[in-house]
Amino acid sequence: MVAATHELPASGYALEVDGRLKAEFTTRDGARAGGEELKKRFPMLQIRIYDAQTNAREEI
């Protein structure tokens, strides 16, 4: 996991929390695990995984 980011990553995956990119991951599994952990602790947050290769977002 990498510190907070302010621009879209060129590769890998990023966690988007309430519309802001917060962390980058090299694997989809790592991003999903991080997102699911956050969602359990803070269920009111809107959390998505951003895929740099396809420019798509997936809601958790």
N, CA, C and O atoms as a GROMACS GRO file, in nm:
protein
  240
    1MET      N    1   0.085  -0.117   0.000
    1MET     CA    2   0.000   0.000   0.000
    1MET      C    3   0.089   0.123   0.000
    1MET      O    4   0.192   0.127   0.067
    2VAL      N    5   0.048   0.224  -0.076
    2VAL     CA    6   0.123   0.348  -0.090
    2VAL      C    7   0.042   0.462  -0.031
    2VAL      O    8  -0.080   0.452  -0.022
    3ALA      N    9   0.107   0.569   0.008
    3ALA     CA   10   0.039   0.685   0.068
    3ALA      C   11  -0.064   0.746  -0.027
    3ALA      O   12  -0.071   0.708  -0.144
    4ALA      N   13  -0.142   0.839   0.023
    4ALA     CA   14  -0.249   0.904  -0.054
    4ALA      C   15  -0.195   0.964  -0.183
    4ALA      O   16  -0.083   1.015  -0.188
    5THR      N   17  -0.277   0.959  -0.287
    5THR     CA   18  -0.240   1.012  -0.417
    5THR      C   19  -0.346   1.111  -0.464
    5THR      O   20  -0.461   1.104  -0.422
    6HIS      N   21  -0.306   1.202  -0.551
    6HIS     CA   22  -0.399   1.305  -0.598
    6HIS      C   23  -0.427   1.296  -0.747
    6HIS      O   24  -0.515   1.366  -0.798
    7GLU      N   25  -0.354   1.211  -0.819
    7GLU     CA   26  -0.379   1.194  -0.962
    7GLU      C   27  -0.399   1.047  -0.992
    7GLU      O   28  -0.358   0.960  -0.914
    8LEU      N   29  -0.463   1.019  -1.105
    8LEU     CA   30  -0.492   0.881  -1.141
    8LEU      C   31  -0.363   0.805  -1.168
    8LEU      O   32  -0.274   0.857  -1.235
    9PRO      N   33  -0.351   0.684  -1.116
    9PRO     CA   34  -0.230   0.605  -1.140
    9PRO      C   35  -0.223   0.559  -1.285
    9PRO      O   36  -0.326   0.539  -1.350
   10ALA      N   37  -0.101   0.542  -1.336
   10ALA     CA   38  -0.081   0.495  -1.473
   10ALA      C   39  -0.094   0.343  -1.482
   10ALA      O   40  -0.123   0.290  -1.589
   11SER      N   41  -0.072   0.274  -1.370
   11SER     CA   42  -0.084   0.129  -1.370
   11SER      C   43  -0.131   0.084  -1.232
   11SER      O   44  -0.122   0.158  -1.134
   12GLY      N   45  -0.181  -0.038  -1.227
   12GLY     CA   46  -0.227  -0.094  -1.100
   12GLY      C   47  -0.368  -0.050  -1.064
   12GLY      O   48  -0.450  -0.022  -1.151
   13TYR      N   49  -0.392  -0.044  -0.935
   13TYR     CA   50  -0.526  -0.015  -0.882
   13TYR      C   51  -0.516   0.091  -0.773
   13TYR      O   52  -0.412   0.107  -0.710
   14ALA      N   53  -0.625   0.162  -0.752
   14ALA     CA   54  -0.629   0.263  -0.647
   14ALA      C   55  -0.763   0.255  -0.575
   14ALA      O   56  -0.864   0.218  -0.634
   15LEU      N   57  -0.761   0.290  -0.447
   15LEU     CA   58  -0.885   0.299  -0.370
   15LEU      C   59  -0.936   0.441  -0.378
   15LEU      O   60  -0.863   0.537  -0.352
   16GLU      N   61  -1.062   0.454  -0.413
   16GLU     CA   62  -1.128   0.584  -0.418
   16GLU      C   63  -1.228   0.587  -0.304
   16GLU      O   64  -1.320   0.505  -0.299
   17VAL      N   65  -1.210   0.680  -0.212
   17VAL     CA   66  -1.296   0.692  -0.095
   17VAL      C   67  -1.369   0.825  -0.103
   17VAL      O   68  -1.306   0.931  -0.100
   18ASP      N   69  -1.501   0.819  -0.112
   18ASP     CA   70  -1.584   0.939  -0.125
   18ASP      C   71  -1.532   1.031  -0.235
   18ASP      O   72  -1.528   1.153  -0.218
   19GLY      N   73  -1.493   0.972  -0.349
   19GLY     CA   74  -1.453   1.050  -0.466
   19GLY      C   75  -1.307   1.094  -0.468
   19GLY      O   76  -1.265   1.161  -0.562
   20ARG      N   77  -1.230   1.057  -0.367
   20ARG     CA   78  -1.088   1.096  -0.362
   20ARG      C   79  -1.000   0.971  -0.359
   20ARG      O   80  -1.028   0.876  -0.286
   21LEU      N   81  -0.894   0.973  -0.439
   21LEU     CA   82  -0.801   0.860  -0.440
   21LEU      C   83  -0.718   0.862  -0.314
   21LEU      O   84  -0.658   0.964  -0.279
   22LYS      N   85  -0.713   0.749  -0.246
   22LYS     CA   86  -0.646   0.744  -0.116
   22LYS      C   87  -0.525   0.653  -0.113
   22LYS      O   88  -0.429   0.682  -0.041
   23ALA      N   89  -0.523   0.544  -0.188
   23ALA     CA   90  -0.411   0.450  -0.182
   23ALA      C   91  -0.398   0.376  -0.314
   23ALA      O   92  -0.497   0.352  -0.383
   24GLU      N   93  -0.275   0.340  -0.350
   24GLU     CA   94  -0.248   0.263  -0.471
   24GLU      C   95  -0.204   0.123  -0.434
   24GLU      O   96  -0.137   0.101  -0.332
   25PHE      N   97  -0.242   0.027  -0.518
   25PHE     CA   98  -0.206  -0.113  -0.498
   25PHE      C   99  -0.157  -0.170  -0.630
   25PHE      O  100  -0.198  -0.124  -0.737
   26THR      N  101  -0.070  -0.268  -0.624
   26THR     CA  102  -0.021  -0.331  -0.746
   26THR      C  103  -0.115  -0.441  -0.793
   26THR      O  104  -0.116  -0.474  -0.912
   27THR      N  105  -0.193  -0.500  -0.702
   27THR     CA  106  -0.284  -0.608  -0.739
   27THR      C  107  -0.429  -0.573  -0.706
   27THR      O  108  -0.457  -0.494  -0.616
   28ARG      N  109  -0.518  -0.634  -0.782
   28ARG     CA  110  -0.662  -0.615  -0.759
   28ARG      C  111  -0.702  -0.674  -0.623
   28ARG      O  112  -0.783  -0.616  -0.551
   29ASP      N  113  -0.644  -0.789  -0.589
   29ASP     CA  114  -0.676  -0.854  -0.461
   29ASP      C  115  -0.636  -0.765  -0.343
   29ASP      O  116  -0.709  -0.756  -0.245
   30GLY      N  117  -0.521  -0.701  -0.354
   30GLY     CA  118  -0.477  -0.611  -0.247
   30GLY      C  119  -0.571  -0.492  -0.232
   30GLY      O  120  -0.604  -0.452  -0.121
   31ALA      N  121  -0.613  -0.436  -0.346
   31ALA     CA  122  -0.706  -0.323  -0.343
   31ALA      C  123  -0.840  -0.364  -0.284
   31ALA      O  124  -0.899  -0.291  -0.205
   32ARG      N  125  -0.888  -0.482  -0.324
   32ARG     CA  126  -1.018  -0.530  -0.273
   32ARG      C  127  -1.010  -0.555  -0.123
   32ARG      O  128  -1.102  -0.520  -0.049
   33ALA      N  129  -0.901  -0.617  -0.077
   33ALA     CA  130  -0.886  -0.645   0.066
   33ALA      C  131  -0.882  -0.514   0.146
   33ALA      O  132  -0.946  -0.503   0.251
   34GLY      N  133  -0.808  -0.416   0.097
   34GLY     CA  134  -0.802  -0.287   0.165
   34GLY      C  135  -0.936  -0.217   0.166
   34GLY      O  136  -0.975  -0.159   0.268
   35GLY      N  137  -1.007  -0.222   0.054
   35GLY     CA  138  -1.138  -0.160   0.046
   35GLY      C  139  -1.241  -0.226   0.135
   35GLY      O  140  -1.321  -0.159   0.200
   36GLU      N  141  -1.239  -0.359   0.138
   36GLU     CA  142  -1.335  -0.431   0.223
   36GLU      C  143  -1.308  -0.406   0.371
   36GLU      O  144  -1.402  -0.396   0.450
   37GLU      N  145  -1.181  -0.395   0.408
   37GLU     CA  146  -1.148  -0.365   0.548
   37GLU      C  147  -1.200  -0.226   0.587
   37GLU      O  148  -1.257  -0.208   0.694
   38LEU      N  149  -1.179  -0.128   0.499
   38LEU     CA  150  -1.230   0.007   0.526
   38LEU      C  151  -1.382   0.008   0.535
   38LEU      O  152  -1.439   0.073   0.623
   39LYS      N  153  -1.448  -0.065   0.445
   39LYS     CA  154  -1.594  -0.069   0.442
   39LYS      C  155  -1.650  -0.130   0.571
   39LYS      O  156  -1.754  -0.086   0.621
   40LYS      N  157  -1.581  -0.231   0.625
   40LYS     CA  158  -1.625  -0.292   0.752
   40LYS      C  159  -1.612  -0.193   0.866
   40LYS      O  160  -1.699  -0.185   0.953
   41ARG      N  161  -1.503  -0.117   0.867
   41ARG     CA  162  -1.479  -0.022   0.976
   41ARG      C  163  -1.564   0.104   0.961
   41ARG      O  164  -1.606   0.162   1.061
   42PHE      N  165  -1.589   0.146   0.837
   42PHE     CA  166  -1.663   0.270   0.811
   42PHE      C  167  -1.767   0.244   0.702
   42PHE      O  168  -1.747   0.284   0.587
   43PRO      N  169  -1.878   0.179   0.736
   43PRO     CA  170  -1.977   0.140   0.634
   43PRO      C  171  -2.045   0.258   0.564
   43PRO      O  172  -2.106   0.239   0.459
   44MET      N  173  -2.034   0.378   0.620
   44MET     CA  174  -2.100   0.492   0.557
   44MET      C  175  -2.021   0.548   0.439
   44MET      O  176  -2.074   0.628   0.362
   45LEU      N  177  -1.895   0.507   0.423
   45LEU     CA  178  -1.811   0.558   0.315
   45LEU      C  179  -1.846   0.493   0.182
   45LEU      O  180  -1.885   0.376   0.177
   46GLN      N  181  -1.832   0.570   0.075
   46GLN     CA  182  -1.846   0.516  -0.060
   46GLN      C  183  -1.705   0.478  -0.106
   46GLN      O  184  -1.619   0.565  -0.120
   47ILE      N  185  -1.682   0.350  -0.129
   47ILE     CA  186  -1.548   0.302  -0.163
   47ILE      C  187  -1.554   0.232  -0.298
   47ILE      O  188  -1.639   0.147  -0.322
   48ARG      N  189  -1.460   0.270  -0.387
   48ARG     CA  190  -1.450   0.209  -0.519
   48ARG      C  191  -1.305   0.171  -0.546
   48ARG      O  192  -1.212   0.229  -0.489
   49ILE      N  193  -1.288   0.073  -0.633
   49ILE     CA  194  -1.155   0.035  -0.680
   49ILE      C  195  -1.141   0.091  -0.821
   49ILE      O  196  -1.225   0.064  -0.908
   50TYR      N  197  -1.035   0.168  -0.845
   50TYR     CA  198  -1.007   0.222  -0.978
   50TYR      C  199  -0.903   0.133  -1.045
   50TYR      O  200  -0.797   0.108  -0.989
   51ASP      N  201  -0.934   0.086  -1.166
   51ASP     CA  202  -0.843   0.002  -1.244
   51ASP      C  203  -0.779   0.091  -1.351
   51ASP      O  204  -0.847   0.138  -1.442
   52ALA      N  205  -0.648   0.114  -1.341
   52ALA     CA  206  -0.578   0.205  -1.433
   52ALA      C  207  -0.575   0.152  -1.576
   52ALA      O  208  -0.578   0.230  -1.670
   53GLN      N  209  -0.569   0.022  -1.593
   53GLN     CA  210  -0.560  -0.036  -1.727
   53GLN      C  211  -0.688  -0.013  -1.807
   53GLN      O  212  -0.681   0.018  -1.926
   54THR      N  213  -0.804  -0.027  -1.744
   54THR     CA  214  -0.932  -0.012  -1.815
   54THR      C  215  -1.001   0.121  -1.786
   54THR      O  216  -1.104   0.151  -1.846
   55ASN      N  217  -0.944   0.201  -1.697
   55ASN     CA  218  -1.004   0.328  -1.654
   55ASN      C  219  -1.145   0.308  -1.600
   55ASN      O  220  -1.232   0.394  -1.618
   56ALA      N  221  -1.168   0.196  -1.534
   56ALA     CA  222  -1.300   0.164  -1.479
   56ALA      C  223  -1.297   0.166  -1.327
   56ALA      O  224  -1.192   0.148  -1.265
   57ARG      N  225  -1.414   0.189  -1.269
   57ARG     CA  226  -1.428   0.188  -1.123
   57ARG      C  227  -1.528   0.081  -1.084
   57ARG      O  228  -1.631   0.062  -1.150
   58GLU      N  229  -1.497   0.011  -0.976
   58GLU     CA  230  -1.584  -0.095  -0.924
   58GLU      C  231  -1.621  -0.062  -0.781
   58GLU      O  232  -1.533  -0.042  -0.696
   59GLU      N  233  -1.749  -0.056  -0.753
   59GLU     CA  234  -1.798  -0.024  -0.618
   59GLU      C  235  -1.781  -0.143  -0.524
   59GLU      O  236  -1.802  -0.258  -0.563
   60ILE      N  237  -1.743  -0.112  -0.400
   60ILE     CA  238  -1.734  -0.217  -0.297
   60ILE      C  239  -1.854  -0.204  -0.206
   60ILE      O  240  -1.869  -0.281  -0.111
   0.00000   0.00000   0.00000
